[in-house]
Amino acid sequence: MKSKLRLFFLTALLFFGCRLSAQNVLYYNDLTVGTDQMSISLANLGYTVTPVADNATFQTQIAIPGAYDMAVYLSQNAPANATSAAALATFMNNGGFTIYTDYFANSANSAPLGANFTGRNNQTVVTATDPTIAAALPSNPFTITNTGWSVFSMGLSPISGSTVLATFGNGEAALVRNNNGRSLVLGFLSDVVATPSFFETAITSSFAFQEINVTSVSALSFCPGASVQVGFNSTGSVGSGNVYTLQLSDASGNFTSPTAIGTLASTDSFGIIIGTFPLSTPAGSAYRLRVNSSSPLVIGNNNGSNITVNPLPTAAFNVSLACEDNPTFFTDQSTVPTGSITGYQYQFGDGSTSLLKDPSYVYANTGVYNVTLTVTSNQGCTATAAQSITVQNKPTAAFTAPVICAGTSSTFINNSAGATAYAWSFGNGNTSMANAPANTYALGGSYTVTLIATNAAGCADTATQTVLANANPVPNFSINGDTLACINLNETYSTNIGGGNTITWALSGGGNIAGGQGTNNINVDWDTAGTYFVKVTATSPAGCTTSDSLEVVVNNVINVAIPTNTNACATEVTQFTANTPATGGPYTYLWNFGDGATSTDENPTHIFNPAGTYSVTLAITSPSNCIGTSTNNVVVPAKPVASFVATPACPGGN
């Protein structure tokens, strides 16, 4: 079946206007009966017609961005599951024009174009209700006829927003315009009784097709947030109050849901419009731009070349604890979906900057600083992240080292201020967390001592000193002297401390140093029995000391007494008895009888001769060599001579 559809073509081009230069038309027509007058008329008006043989090819071709300016879809039986109408709607959103009809009145396909088919009703009279179309007709109303078969018409019911351009005799719509003047739905199949030249002449003499073309784009690669300058011109006149709108397609070049990115209020037919790519624009390489006008309403042609929108990087960074006069470390966490990040710029909030990826920075003063990081991708796109950081006070670490002697515990004095925790390292492997710790250096030498003082905020300061552990006097000396002593006796003690050291003697009690203090030899007078220590200390010039001590047991002197009554008689044996202490023995004894004779017995006997007075001395020596003596005069009388005279006696007489 073929309807010449001359009225259809006339009204379509009355609506769209005449192309003043060659335009590409994607053409599908399965209504052909006889000569295809539609394609002939399009060619006569200067259009380049590309026919396709089936619905599938039509939909493949119409999806090619920028390939066609107009799409004509004339179907005897558009499949119910076909997406031809939806494809036409997408095509129009991208700036194309469409003409559509369906002999079998498939409303599912026609509705997206602005009208529903009401069914075939075989109407033959059409009245143009649009003044422009009516003026181009030889008569209005006019009668339509069909060359190949009985006249058929498909009544139309316009959808909200559509404009009825012609009606049938029964009042149903015969021609409906929609989609901001970019679609036309035809409700009949037959030609009007008129010659093709009449319609072509009427179109070219009455209407000039108005279009807006992009003449220049400042670049073909952009970043979200970037500005673009687009030059354009319009082929027709522009009304007062006109506003040009710059629109951006989606990433595939589709204008189904375009994004307005710039406007220009102008009544000029050319100009430059400036737009800004939204920051939310997804990355893609097939974007297109177009310029539309509001007076008249014209949807412009896209720029004809793909535009790339590169992905934005995401700027992010981490910050370590910030303390005055200490390095604050910044760690980049930025990402970019494709490509790489090639540039970094930190603003530290005090006028200082860095181009490093992971810089460190020392803040001289406390306070709040606004830090920003701006990153740049290899495609030139930038993003910025900001953080507010607080720079905390730091404590002051300080300490005083004592005079240190090897082998001796030394306590360090902590002079830190504003700190709550401390960490000491003494340079010999020992550490401490104490406030004022003690440490012992086993060997003399130099050591590096470090104190890290930390406050409640976590800020730290470090103090370091090199300390000298002084060697002690060589401990190869000892004390020589008796370890057993007696009271009231003078004892001598000696040592062998070398020169250059100060010698100090001390007693733990029991007596006093009678002489020799400061030398290697002293004399001690013991005056109290008991156990005591004699201590000698060698002090080096640095103040380091080494000591030795000797334990001394001091004993009492033995109390000795000789009895004054010995019952001695000259030439007779006299017994002597020592008053030996009950404890502390064994003792030794030495008796001197005053006549040159001696005895070591505890209780000796002795014969004095002649009679007289003798000075007897007893010396008792204890195991500790304590000696007790006693002297007493012993009077030895002469032994009496016994004698008598006997007088004779007579018994009983005188």
Stockholm file with secondary structure:
# STOCKHOLM 1.0

chainA/1-654         MKSKLRLFFLTALLFFGCRLSAQNVLYYNDLTVGTDQMSISLANLGYTVTPVADNATFQTQIAIPGAYDMAVYLSQNAPANATSAAALATFMNNGGFTIYTDYFANSANSAPLGANFTGRNNQTVVTATDPTIAAALPSNPFTITNTGWSVFSMGLSPISGSTVLATFGNGEAALVRNNNGRSLVLGFLSDVVATPSFFETAITSSFAFQEINVTSVSALSFCPGASVQVGFNSTGSVGSGNVYTLQLSDASGNFTSPTAIGTLASTDSFGIIIGTFPLSTPAGSAYRLRVNSSSPLVIGNNNGSNITVNPLPTAAFNVSLACEDNPTFFTDQSTVPTGSITGYQYQFGDGSTSLLKDPSYVYANTGVYNVTLTVTSNQGCTATAAQSITVQNKPTAAFTAPVICAGTSSTFINNSAGATAYAWSFGNGNTSMANAPANTYALGGSYTVTLIATNAAGCADTATQTVLANANPVPNFSINGDTLACINLNETYSTNIGGGNTITWALSGGGNIAGGQGTNNINVDWDTAGTYFVKVTATSPAGCTTSDSLEVVVNNVINVAIPTNTNACATEVTQFTANTPATGGPYTYLWNFGDGATSTDENPTHIFNPAGTYSVTLAITSPSNCIGTSTNNVVVPAKPVASFVATPACPGGN
#=GR chainA/1-654 SS CCCCCHHHHHHHHHHHCCCSSCEEEEEEECCCSSSCHHHHHHHHTTEEEEECSSHHHHHHHHTSTTSCSEEEEEESSCCTTCCHHHHHHHHHHTTCEEEEEETTCCHHHHGGGTEEEEEECCCCEEEECSHHHHHHSSSSSEEBCCSSSSCCBEEEEECTTCEEEEEETTSCEEEEEETTTTEEEECBCSCBSSCHHHHHHHHHHHCCCCCEEEEEESCSEECTTCEEEEEEEESSCCCTTCEEEEEECCTTSCCSSCEEEEEEECCSSEEEEEEECCTTCCCEEEECEEEEEETTEECCCCCSSCEEECCCCBCCEEECCCBTTSEEEEEECCBCSSSCEEEEEEECSSSCEECCSSCEEECSSCEEEEEEEEEEETTSCEEEEEEEEEEBCCCBCCEECCCEETTSEEECEECCBSCSEEEEECSSSCEECSSSCEEECSSCEEEEEEEEEECTTSCEEEEEEEEEEECCCCCCCCCBSCSEEETTCEEEEECCCCTTSEEEEEESSSEEEEECTTSSEEEEEECSCEEEEEEEEEECTTSCEEEEEEEEEEECCCCCCCCSCCCCCTTSEEECCCCCCSSSCCCEEEEECSSSCEECSSSCEEECCSSEEEEEEEEEECTTCCEEEEEEEEEECCCCCCCCCCCCCCTTCC
#=GC SS_cons         CCCCCHHHHHHHHHHHCCCSSCEEEEEEECCCSSSCHHHHHHHHTTEEEEECSSHHHHHHHHTSTTSCSEEEEEESSCCTTCCHHHHHHHHHHTTCEEEEEETTCCHHHHGGGTEEEEEECCCCEEEECSHHHHHHSSSSSEEBCCSSSSCCBEEEEECTTCEEEEEETTSCEEEEEETTTTEEEECBCSCBSSCHHHHHHHHHHHCCCCCEEEEEESCSEECTTCEEEEEEEESSCCCTTCEEEEEECCTTSCCSSCEEEEEEECCSSEEEEEEECCTTCCCEEEECEEEEEETTEECCCCCSSCEEECCCCBCCEEECCCBTTSEEEEEECCBCSSSCEEEEEEECSSSCEECCSSCEEECSSCEEEEEEEEEEETTSCEEEEEEEEEEBCCCBCCEECCCEETTSEEECEECCBSCSEEEEECSSSCEECSSSCEEECSSCEEEEEEEEEECTTSCEEEEEEEEEEECCCCCCCCCBSCSEEETTCEEEEECCCCTTSEEEEEESSSEEEEECTTSSEEEEEECSCEEEEEEEEEECTTSCEEEEEEEEEEECCCCCCCCSCCCCCTTSEEECCCCCCSSSCCCEEEEECSSSCEECSSSCEEECCSSEEEEEEEEEECTTCCEEEEEEEEEECCCCCCCCCCCCCCTTCC
//
